[in-house]
Amino acid sequence: MLTSLSFIFLAGLALAAVCKRLKLPRIIGMLITGILLGSYVLNLLDPSILSISADLRQMALIIILLRAGLSLDLADLKKVGRPAVMMSCVPASFEILGFLLLAPVILGITRMDAAVMGAVLGAVSPAVVIPRMV
């Protein structure tokens, strides 16, 4: 398990650095790492890592939200003003509404699951969009 974690971290940081040099978001390199090391391409990860992958994804989401939230400066947001609010609230509302309407039909899930998925997407997207905008 330790070897798999080291593969994930080292390859993730390496591909993130490559993406940064290419002027792409670092997260793309980390996503590519997950795809390459996962069970569908190279299959280099220990099965015990795959069994706790849901917990790892949840921790990653928490880290992304915390990092984005802590990097925001209220003074910078006040300078931008109304566009910052509009770019965060309006898209998040449409994402939640879109999930509520389409996910049960397309994915065959309950409305409650669709609402949770929409809320998670709505919470993450402003955390990614607003720091880039500021």
N, C-alpha and C positions, 0 to 999 in steps of 0.2 A: 504494500500500500504506500509506503514511504517513497519508493522508486516512482510510482505513478504520480504522486503529488509533486515530486521534484521535476518530472517530465512536464507536467502541466504548467508549473510556475516558470521554469526556465524557457520552455518553448513559447509560452504565452508572452513573456517579457521580450524575447528575441523578435517574435513576429510583430509585437506592438511597436518596437523600435523601428523595424523595417517600415511599417505603415506610417509612423510619424515622419520618417525621412521622405516618404512618398506624399506627404501632406494629406494623409487620410487619418480618420479618427483611430486612436490606438485600440479601441474596443474591437475593430474589425480584425486586427491581428489576433486578438484573444479568441474571437469567435472561430476564426480559421484554425487556430490551435485545437480547439475543442472538436472540430469536425475531423481534422487530420488524425488526432490521437485516439479518437473514439472508435467504437466497435464497427463502424461502417467503412472506414478507410484502412488505417494501419493496425488497429486493434492492439495498441500498446499498453492499454490501461488494465489494471488489476480488476477482476470482477467485484471485489469489495468496494472499490471506488464507485463503480457503476451503481451499486446497491444504495449508496448514500448520496447519489447525484442530486436527488430532489432537495436534500438539506443543503448541499453545496450551492445549488442555484438560488435557494432562498437567501443564504448568507451573501451571495454576490449581489442580489437585488438590494439588500439592506445596505451594503457598502456603497453601491452606486448612488442610492438615494441620499445617504448621509454625506457622501463626498460632494454631491451636487448642491445639497442644501447648505453645507458649511462653507462652500466656496462663493455663495451669493453675498453680495454686499448691498445692503439696503439703500445706501446713498446712490449707488450706480443704478439700481432699479428705479429710484425716484427720478433720476435724470432722464431715463428712457420713458417712464411714465405709462400713459395709457396703452401704447403698443405692447408693452411687456405683459400687462394684464390681459389684453385681448389675445395675444399669442399663446397664453397659457390656459386661460379659462375656456375660450371658445372651442379650440381643438379638443381639449379634454372632454368637454360636454358632448361633442359630436362622436368622439371615440366610444364613450360609454353608451350613448344612444345607439350607435351602429352595432355594438356588440349585443345590446339588449334585443335589437330587432333581427339581426342576421345570424348570430351564433347558434341560437336554438334550431334554426332551419338548416343551416349549412353543416354544423358540427353535431347536431342531435343532442345538445346538452340542455340542462334545465335553465330557466330564466335566472335563477339565483347564481348558478355557475357563470352564466354569461355576464351578469352584473359584476361579479367579482373580477372576472377577466378584464372587463372594460374599465373597472376602477383601477386595477393595477396598471393597465396600459395608460390610462389617463393620468396616473400619478407619476409614471416614469417619463413620459414624453416632455412635460414642462421642465423636468430636471435636466433633460438633455438639450432642449431648445433654448431656454432662457440664458444659461451661461454663454452659449455661442453667440446669442444676439447681443448681449452686453459687451 
